[in-house]
Amino acid sequence: MSKKTTSDQQSGQQTKASPKSKSHKPALSAETTSSSSDPRALEKVSAGMTRLLGEQEFETIEEANAYLQQYVGTKDFPPPARRLTMLERAQDVMYKAWEARSRKQRIKLAREALALCADCADAYVLLAEETTRTSEAALKLYEEGMRAGERALGEKVFAEDAGQFWGILATRPYMRARAGVAECLWEMGESEHAIAHFRELLRLNPNDNQGNRHLLAQLLLQEERNDELCELLDAYKDEASAEWTFTRALWKFRSEGASQSSRHSLQEAFASNVFVPLFMLEINPLPLEVPEYISRGEESEGVHYVLRYGAYWLETPGAIEWFAEVFTEALDEVEKKVKREENERKLRLIMGH
């Protein structure tokens, strides 16, 4: 099991799987194609809608909705009457880059975007993903992207809109670049700095559409910063994903040992995804191919959790043995319940009910 294996990760039952490490290796060929469309390209629709609405004046919400109905289902909105800024033009080039299937074309378009505007953070993000071999090289590009995003947004946005980032479309390139910085620092062993970046990302966007809380949870597990992990788990206490329920159980075991409370947490985790123990205990073998998408409560989520978090269970003294013990007890209870229900069914048949 390996530590390395979040789109809006908060608002759906299915999310795209993403590794902790982006594995900064060059593609085998400049013509390498992507197997699926990049979800970042979908932001083109939101950008078009935002520009269009910015030129309209509506008396009521109903009026605005009625106006937008004519554009439902379209990807291409009419251009605004005003002249686009250089940054907007560069970002439009990036939407094409995210859609391009050829690596060579994606890189070409990212460089075109930078030629239009050096403040296009997404161009640096793409170049970090597509052209670098090492975390060190990628970090430089992500940092350039971060600085570009800061220039593009301005100090006022950071002062007035902290807590609402991501909901504001223009902040997303900056957030992507900063997340890249955090992950590279982690890969380079700079855990303290990585933690600081992840915390700032969550401060700017507590809704955490990027899933930075999951990466921070992994990092806090790795560094055995259990008090801070407790605070993070409590900040998102309503989350019911396997990542959260099983990680909470591991935190409780680290803090309390095999207490009744930690046992209850692990039982709740089993209820959230039964595939995790099947893979964790090697009852079922892990698939040769990692699922591209994760569905809550399904096998894909179980695979994802074990690949990303399994090592932390193995590294915690006594944790995997306790995990197996509680799971065995849970299976015994299920077997007893099935037998009891079967006996009740037979009794009803005998009594003619």
Secondary structure, DSSP 8 states (H G I E B T S, - for coil): --S-----SSS-SEEE---SS------SSTT-B-SS--GGGGHHHHHHHHHHHTT---SSHHHHHHHHHTTTT-S-----SS---HHHHHHHHHHHHHH--BHHHHHHHHHHHHHH-TT-HHHHHHHHHHH-SSHHHHHHHHHHHHHHHHHHH-HHHHHHSTT-BTTBGGGHHHHHHHHHHHHHHHHTT-HHHHHHHHHHHHHH-TT-TT-HHHHHHHHHHHTT-HHHHHHHHHHTTT--SHHHHHHHHHHHHHHHSS-HHHHHHHHHHHHH-THHHHHHTTSS---SS--SEEETTSHHHHHHHHHHHHHHHHHSTTHHHHHHHHHHHHHHHHHHHHHHHHHHHHHHHHTT-
